[in-house]
C-alpha cells in the first residue's frame, strides 16, 4: 500500500502553499505548503518510494527518494525512467537533480546517458538531463559537448529554455572564455535569458558582465 504523507504537521502551510503555487502554475498538483528543505529531510527517513501522490511535495519526495538511494546507476536508471512522467514542474526537476547519487564507477555510464537524454522529446525530461549535467558533470573537458547539446535544442517550452539558460549561465560563471562563443549559437530567447542570469549573478565580475553585450 502506498505511503500517505501527513503534511499537516508542518507549520505555516497556507502561506507557503500560495507562494509555491504562484511559482509553479504548470503543476497539476497543488502544494501542501512545505519547503523543499523539509521534503529532503523527510526523504532521508523513508526508504520506500511508493508514495501516495496528492500534492506537489509528494512528487518531490518520491523523486528525491529514488534519486538519492545508494545503488548502481543501472538500478537507479529503471526507477528514474518510470518517474519521468512526474516531472510536471520545474520544481520537480530542479529538486530531484541535485540529490542524484551516482557511484564513482558509474560516472561515465551516467554521463553518456544524460547527454543522450537531453534529446528527449518531453521538455521536462530534457530539462532534468541538463540540470543533472550542470550539477554533476560540468567540467572544462565536458563543457563543449554539453553546450553543443544545448545549442541543438529547438523548443517552444519556456521551462526547457529557462533550464538551458541556467545551464549556460553556470558554464559562463565557471568557464567564461570557453562559454562566450555559445551565446550567439543558442536560440535567441535562451541566449537573452542566459545573459540576464549572468548579469544577475554575484559570481560574474563587472568586466565579464560588460563583455556580454558583445556576445
C-alpha positions in Angstrom: 0.0 0.0 0.0 1.3 3.4 -0.9 2.5 5.6 1.9 0.3 8.6 2.6 2.2 11.6 3.9 0.6 13.7 6.6 1.8 17.2 5.7 -0.5 18.9 8.2 2.2 18.6 10.9 4.2 21.3 9.2 3.7 25.0 10.3 2.6 28.0 8.2 1.4 25.8 5.3 -1.3 28.0 3.8 1.1 30.9 3.2 3.8 28.7 1.8 1.3 26.8 -0.4 0.1 30.1 -2.0 3.7 31.1 -2.7 4.7 27.7 -4.2 1.6 27.6 -6.4 2.4 31.0 -7.8 5.9 29.8 -8.7 4.6 26.5 -10.2 1.4 27.3 -12.2 2.2 24.4 -14.6 1.9 21.8 -11.8 -1.4 19.7 -11.9 -0.8 19.1 -8.2 -1.5 21.7 -5.5 1.2 22.5 -3.0 1.0 21.2 0.6 2.9 24.3 1.7 6.1 22.5 2.8 9.6 23.7 1.8 11.9 21.6 -0.3 14.4 21.6 2.6 11.8 19.8 4.8 10.9 17.4 2.0 14.6 16.5 1.6 14.8 15.9 5.4 11.8 13.6 5.3 13.2 11.7 2.3 16.1 10.6 4.5 13.8 8.8 6.8 11.8 6.9 4.2 13.3 4.1 2.1 10.2 3.1 0.2 9.4 5.3 -2.9 5.8 4.1 -3.1 4.3 7.4 -2.1 0.7 8.3 -2.5 0.6 11.4 -4.8 -1.8 14.0 -3.5 0.4 17.2 -3.5 3.4 18.5 -5.4 5.5 17.8 -2.3 4.6 14.1 -2.6 6.0 14.1 -6.2 9.2 15.8 -4.9 9.5 13.3 -2.1 9.1 10.3 -4.3 11.7 11.6 -6.8 14.2 12.5 -4.1 14.0 9.1 -2.5 14.6 7.4 -5.9 17.4 9.8 -6.8 19.3 9.7 -3.5 19.1 5.9 -3.0 22.6 4.4 -2.9 22.6 1.8 -5.7 24.2 1.2 -9.0 23.2 3.6 -11.8 21.7 0.7 -13.8 19.3 0.0 -11.0 18.5 3.7 -10.5 18.0 4.3 -14.2 15.0 2.0 -14.3 13.3 3.8 -11.4 14.1 7.2 -12.8 12.6 6.4 -16.2 9.4 5.3 -14.5 9.4 8.6 -12.7 10.0 10.9 -15.7 6.2 11.4 -16.4 6.0 13.0 -13.0 8.3 15.9 -14.0 5.3 18.1 -14.1 7.1 21.2 -12.7 10.5 22.9 -12.8 10.4 22.4 -9.0 10.4 18.7 -9.5 13.3 18.6 -12.0 15.4 21.1 -10.0 14.8 19.5 -6.6 15.4 15.9 -7.7 18.5 16.5 -9.8 20.9 17.8 -7.1 20.1 14.7 -4.9 21.1 12.2 -7.5 23.5 9.6 -6.2 25.9 8.2 -8.8 28.6 5.7 -7.8 32.0 6.8 -8.9 32.4 3.6 -11.0 29.2 4.5 -12.9 30.1 8.1 -13.7 30.9 7.6 -17.3 27.9 5.5 -18.0 25.7 8.1 -16.3 27.2 11.0 -18.1 26.7 9.3 -21.5 23.1 8.5 -20.5 22.2 12.1 -19.5 24.0 13.6 -22.6 21.6 11.5 -24.7 18.6 12.3 -22.5 18.9 16.0 -23.4 17.4 15.0 -26.7 14.2 13.6 -25.1 11.0 14.8 -26.7 9.5 15.5 -23.3 10.7 19.1 -22.5 10.8 18.5 -18.7 12.8 15.3 -19.1 15.2 17.1 -21.3 15.4 19.9 -18.7 16.1 17.3 -16.0 19.0 16.0 -18.1 20.5 19.5 -18.5 20.2 20.2 -14.8 21.9 16.9 -13.9 24.7 17.7 -16.3 25.1 21.1 -14.8 25.2 19.9 -11.3 27.1 16.7 -11.6 29.2 16.7 -14.7 30.2 20.3 -15.7 34.0 20.4 -16.2 36.4 22.1 -18.6 36.5 18.9 -20.5 32.8 18.3 -20.8 31.6 21.9 -21.4 31.8 21.8 -25.2 29.8 18.6 -25.5 27.2 19.8 -23.1 26.8 23.2 -24.7 26.6 21.7 -28.2 23.6 19.7 -26.9 22.2 23.0 -25.6 22.5 24.8 -29.0 20.9 21.9 -30.8 17.7 22.2 -28.8 14.7 23.6 -30.7 11.7 24.0 -28.5 8.7 26.2 -27.6 8.9 25.1 -24.0 9.6 28.1 -21.8 10.7 25.9 -18.9 13.1 24.0 -21.0 14.5 27.2 -22.4 14.9 28.6 -18.9 16.7 25.4 -17.8 19.2 25.7 -20.7 19.7 29.4 -19.9 20.5 28.4 -16.3 23.0 25.9 -17.5 24.6 28.4 -19.9 25.0 31.0 -17.1 26.6 28.3 -14.9 29.0 27.5 -17.7 29.8 31.2 -18.1 30.4 31.6 -14.3 32.9 28.8 -14.2 34.4 28.9 -17.7 33.7 32.4 -19.3 36.2 32.1 -22.1 35.0 28.7 -23.3 31.3 29.6 -22.9 31.4 33.0 -24.7 31.2 31.6 -28.2 28.0 29.8 -27.5 25.7 32.8 -26.7 25.5 33.6 -30.4 24.7 30.0 -31.3 21.9 29.5 -28.9 18.2 30.1 -29.6 17.9 33.9 -29.3 15.4 33.8 -26.4 17.6 31.3 -24.5 20.7 33.5 -25.1 18.9 36.6 -23.8 17.7 34.7 -20.7 21.2 33.3 -20.1 22.8 36.7 -20.4 20.3 38.2 -17.9 21.1 35.4 -15.4 24.8 36.2 -15.8 24.1 39.8 -15.1 22.0 38.9 -12.0 24.8 36.7 -10.6 27.2 38.0 -8.0 29.7 35.4 -9.2 30.2 37.2 -12.6 32.6 40.1 -12.5 31.6 43.6 -13.6 34.0 43.2 -16.5 32.6 39.9 -17.6 29.0 41.4 -17.4 30.0 44.2 -19.7 31.5 41.8 -22.2 28.1 40.1 -22.5 26.9 43.0 -24.7 29.3 41.9 -27.4 28.4 38.2 -27.4 
